[in-house]
Amino acid sequence: MASGWGCQHQTTHEGIADWCRLLSHPCDPGCKGCVLYGAGFFSVSDTPSNEAFERRKKKKRSDNPLGK
């Protein structure tokens, strides 16, 4: 079973099929400013989102007052 995801900010603009309304440039999933930035690991290794995801994963929350 496969799943898919559609971005609410993706639209068509002046003949460009994948346009981001949020950032006002062609869609580049995982770029800075994208809702996916740092949210998961991308198969494309040069995506800056992968570095942000790894930093988030490694971060220790020892200062968490609730202990969760």
N, CA, C and O atoms as a DFTB+ gen file, in Angstrom:
272 C
 N C O
     1  1       0.839      -1.174       0.000
     2  2       0.000       0.000       0.000
     3  2       0.890       1.244       0.000
     4  3       1.833       1.333       0.786
     5  1       0.603       2.168      -0.846
     6  2       1.374       3.408      -0.941
     7  2       0.525       4.574      -0.445
     8  3      -0.705       4.534      -0.473
     9  1       1.209       5.592       0.000
    10  2       0.491       6.788       0.431
    11  2       1.108       7.997      -0.252
    12  3       2.236       7.941      -0.742
    13  1       0.372       9.066      -0.276
    14  2       0.863      10.288      -0.898
    15  2       0.511      11.478      -0.031
    16  3      -0.272      11.376       0.913
    17  1       1.099      12.593      -0.368
    18  2       0.853      13.799       0.393
    19  2       0.804      14.957      -0.575
    20  3       1.648      15.059      -1.465
    21  1      -0.156      15.818      -0.418
    22  2      -0.262      17.004      -1.257
    23  2      -0.114      18.239      -0.398
    24  3      -0.754      18.359       0.646
    25  1       0.723      19.149      -0.833
    26  2       0.971      20.367      -0.062
    27  2      -0.120      21.391      -0.334
    28  3      -0.499      21.605      -1.486
    29  1      -0.618      22.015       0.702
    30  2      -1.669      23.023       0.555
    31  2      -1.152      24.302      -0.093
    32  3      -1.948      25.120      -0.555
    33  1       0.164      24.489      -0.136
    34  2       0.753      25.695      -0.715
    35  2       1.148      25.517      -2.179
    36  3       1.527      26.487      -2.836
    37  1       1.065      24.295      -2.697
    38  2       1.474      24.018      -4.070
    39  2       0.371      24.405      -5.046
    40  3      -0.786      24.022      -4.872
    41  1       0.738      25.169      -6.075
    42  2      -0.222      25.639      -7.064
    43  2       0.483      25.801      -8.406
    44  3       1.660      25.465      -8.536
    45  1      -0.231      26.312      -9.402
    46  2       0.335      26.619     -10.712
    47  2       0.440      28.133     -10.842
    48  3      -0.488      28.858     -10.483
    49  1       1.579      28.612     -11.359
    50  2       1.808      30.056     -11.480
    51  2       2.583      30.334     -12.760
    52  3       3.703      29.852     -12.926
    53  1       1.999      31.102     -13.655
    54  2       2.625      31.502     -14.915
    55  2       3.270      30.332     -15.658
    56  3       4.405      30.433     -16.123
    57  1       2.547      29.236     -15.763
    58  2       3.023      28.073     -16.505
    59  2       3.910      27.122     -15.721
    60  3       4.276      26.064     -16.233
    61  1       4.264      27.472     -14.491
    62  2       5.071      26.586     -13.649
    63  2       4.108      25.717     -12.850
    64  3       3.311      26.223     -12.059
    65  1       4.187      24.405     -13.062
    66  2       3.232      23.486     -12.449
    67  2       3.398      23.382     -10.932
    68  3       2.401      23.315     -10.213
    69  1       4.612      23.369     -10.442
    70  2       4.861      23.222      -9.006
    71  2       5.362      24.541      -8.430
    72  3       6.568      24.771      -8.345
    73  1       4.436      25.401      -8.037
    74  2       4.764      26.718      -7.492
    75  2       4.348      26.767      -6.026
    76  3       3.254      26.323      -5.678
    77  1       5.198      27.296      -5.178
    78  2       4.895      27.419      -3.754
    79  2       4.326      28.804      -3.467
    80  3       5.012      29.812      -3.639
    81  1       3.061      28.852      -3.028
    82  2       2.438      30.132      -2.680
    83  2       3.019      30.704      -1.392
    84  3       3.046      31.921      -1.211
    85  1       3.479      29.844      -0.504
    86  2       4.030      30.285       0.775
    87  2       5.350      31.037       0.593
    88  3       5.574      32.072       1.222
    89  1       6.226      30.508      -0.277
    90  2       7.562      31.085      -0.459
    91  2       7.716      31.878      -1.746
    92  3       8.741      32.527      -1.953
    93  1       6.716      31.834      -2.608
    94  2       6.706      32.557      -3.889
    95  2       7.881      32.204      -4.797
    96  3       8.523      33.086      -5.367
    97  1       8.155      30.915      -4.925
    98  2       9.143      30.417      -5.889
    99  2       8.806      28.966      -6.221
   100  3       7.958      28.368      -5.558
   101  1       9.458      28.384      -7.242
   102  2       9.155      26.991      -7.594
   103  2       9.329      26.066      -6.387
   104  3      10.242      26.238      -5.579
   105  1       8.448      25.100      -6.287
   106  2       8.435      24.168      -5.160
   107  2       9.742      23.382      -5.077
   108  3      10.191      22.796      -6.063
   109  1      10.344      23.377      -3.894
   110  2      11.538      22.598      -3.595
   111  2      11.314      21.997      -2.212
   112  3      11.705      22.597      -1.210
   113  1      10.686      20.813      -2.140
   114  2      10.350      20.233      -0.843
   115  2      11.563      20.120       0.076
   116  3      12.596      19.571      -0.306
   117  1      11.429      20.636       1.266
   118  2      12.487      20.566       2.255
   119  2      13.398      21.772       2.303
   120  3      14.300      21.816       3.140
   121  1      13.196      22.765       1.427
   122  2      14.045      23.961       1.473
   123  2      13.672      24.786       2.709
   124  3      12.605      24.598       3.294
   125  1      14.562      25.698       3.093
   126  2      14.277      26.545       4.258
   127  2      13.018      27.353       4.010
   128  3      12.867      27.966       2.953
   129  1      12.123      27.357       4.972
   130  2      10.849      28.046       4.849
   131  2       9.709      27.109       4.510
   132  3       8.545      27.432       4.746
   133  1      10.034      25.954       3.960
   134  2       9.028      24.948       3.591
   135  2       8.458      24.313       4.863
   136  3       9.169      24.164       5.857
   137  1       7.186      23.944       4.829
   138  2       6.562      23.306       5.990
   139  2       7.192      21.945       6.291
   140  3       7.032      21.424       7.396
   141  1       7.901      21.366       5.328
   142  2       8.557      20.073       5.526
   143  2       9.990      20.193       6.041
   144  3      10.605      19.181       6.377
   145  1      10.533      21.409       6.110
   146  2      11.929      21.605       6.515
   147  2      12.175      21.033       7.909
   148  3      11.566      21.472       8.884
   149  1      13.063      20.061       7.995
   150  2      13.425      19.450       9.268
   151  2      12.414      18.467       9.816
   152  3      12.618      17.913      10.896
   153  1      11.327      18.237       9.095
   154  2      10.276      17.354       9.595
   155  2      10.546      15.884       9.321
   156  3       9.986      15.020       9.996
   157  1      11.385      15.587       8.353
   158  2      11.671      14.203       8.005
   159  2      12.939      14.109       7.192
   160  3      13.544      15.122       6.840
   161  1      13.339      12.880       6.894
   162  2      14.564      12.642       6.129
   163  2      14.204      12.424       4.672
   164  3      13.364      11.579       4.362
   165  1      14.833      13.180       3.767
   166  2      14.577      13.082       2.332
   167  2      15.587      12.148       1.683
   168  3      16.725      12.045       2.141
   169  1      15.176      11.469       0.620
   170  2      16.079      10.560      -0.087
   171  2      17.136      11.314      -0.886
   172  3      18.183      10.750      -1.201
   173  1      16.883      12.570      -1.217
   174  2      17.866      13.408      -1.906
   175  2      18.858      13.895      -0.849
   176  3      18.485      14.637       0.059
   177  1      20.113      13.481      -0.967
   178  2      21.086      13.731       0.103
   179  2      21.495      15.192       0.266
   180  3      21.925      15.579       1.353
   181  1      21.376      16.017      -0.774
   182  2      21.829      17.408      -0.665
   183  2      20.743      18.378      -0.195
   184  3      20.915      19.592      -0.303
   185  1      19.641      17.862       0.317
   186  2      18.564      18.707       0.831
   187  2      18.951      19.245       2.209
   188  3      19.314      18.458       3.084
   189  1      18.886      20.562       2.430
   190  2      19.242      21.116       3.745
   191  2      18.330      20.614       4.863
   192  3      18.688      20.689       6.039
   193  1      17.169      20.109       4.504
   194  2      16.242      19.586       5.500
   195  2      16.828      18.385       6.234
   196  3      16.540      18.187       7.414
   197  1      17.650      17.575       5.554
   198  2      18.242      16.398       6.187
   199  2      19.152      16.794       7.345
   200  3      19.136      16.145       8.391
   201  1      19.943      17.848       7.173
   202  2      20.815      18.322       8.250
   203  2      19.986      18.826       9.429
   204  3      20.316      18.554      10.583
   205  1      18.924      19.553       9.144
   206  2      18.054      20.064      10.205
   207  2      17.369      18.915      10.940
   208  3      17.202      18.963      12.159
   209  1      16.974      17.888      10.199
   210  2      16.327      16.729      10.811
   211  2      17.292      16.004      11.747
   212  3      16.910      15.609      12.849
   213  1      18.541      15.828      11.311
   214  2      19.541      15.159      12.152
   215  2      19.828      15.972      13.413
   216  3      19.957      15.401      14.495
   217  1      19.930      17.299      13.287
   218  2      20.158      18.147      14.468
   219  2      18.998      18.026      15.448
   220  3      19.208      17.949      16.659
   221  1      17.782      18.008      14.927
   222  2      16.600      17.902      15.787
   223  2      16.577      16.548      16.494
   224  3      16.216      16.458      17.668
   225  1      16.966      15.493      15.766
   226  2      16.955      14.147      16.318
   227  2      18.000      13.989      17.423
   228  3      17.754      13.303      18.416
   229  1      19.172      14.623      17.255
   230  2      20.261      14.485      18.218
   231  2      20.093      15.364      19.448
   232  3      20.729      15.119      20.473
   233  1      19.253      16.376      19.364
   234  2      19.109      17.338      20.457
   235  2      18.596      16.635      21.715
   236  3      17.608      15.902      21.667
   237  1      19.265      16.862      22.820
   238  2      18.857      16.285      24.099
   239  2      17.971      17.282      24.830
   240  3      18.270      18.476      24.852
   241  1      16.923      16.823      25.407
   242  2      15.977      17.695      26.105
   243  2      16.097      17.524      27.621
   244  3      15.090      17.343      28.306
   245  1      17.314      17.581      28.141
   246  2      17.508      17.413      29.577
   247  2      16.959      18.590      30.380
   248  3      16.740      18.476      31.586
   249  1      16.736      19.723      29.708
   250  2      16.205      20.888      30.405
   251  2      14.679      20.945      30.365
   252  3      14.093      21.983      30.671
   253  1      14.042      19.857      29.998
   254  2      12.591      19.793      29.899
   255  2      11.986      19.757      31.305
   256  3      12.176      18.772      32.018
   257  1      11.273      20.790      31.719
   258  2      10.730      20.834      33.075
   259  2       9.624      19.809      33.335
   260  3       9.368      19.459      34.487
   261  1       8.974      19.331      32.291
   262  2       7.891      18.370      32.486
   263  2       8.383      16.932      32.493
   264  3       7.643      16.030      32.886
   265  1       9.607      16.705      32.067
   266  2      10.179      15.368      32.084
   267  2       9.610      14.425      31.052
   268  3       9.701      13.209      31.219
   269  1       9.028      14.944      29.996
   270  2       8.450      14.079      28.965
   271  2       9.450      13.785      27.894
   272  3       9.142      13.071      26.940
